[in-house]
Amino acid sequence: MGLVTLVVRDYDEAIRFYVDGLGFTLLEDLPQEGKRWVVVSAGGGASLLLAQASSEEEKARVGDQTGGRVGFFLNTDDFDRDHARMTAFGVRFLETPRDEVYGRVAVFEDLYGNRWDLLQPTRA
């Protein structure tokens, strides 16, 4: 899988959150007939295509693309470092970090309310 679309309210605020807050890299920001092609990546795996909502139906989906479930997973090789950086930026964590059989994890919300796991997988 190459890209996953994430519907956002505003391109620039989404870029700031994902790049400055979550540590993603901005890969592309290209104009396209009244829209922009904005791609960010956390490195490895699928990248996110940030798509600014334009219709009322799209605007209604911003922040609730997965019905309140965790729908996105941000892997890290240093949970404590990234948790501290994200917390300092103002990212809202919904729980205290916990250890599971699959790794160290904590649920957080993006700037729109979509739920994510910050996850440091257990090494096999």
Buried (B, 14 or more C-beta within 10 A) or exposed (E): EEEEEBBBBBBEBBBEBBEEBBBBEEEEBEEEEEEBEBBBBBEEEEBBBBBBBEEEEBEEBBBBBEEEEBBBEBBBEEBEEBBEBBEEEEBEBEEEBEEEEEBBBBBBBBBBEBBBBBBBBEEE
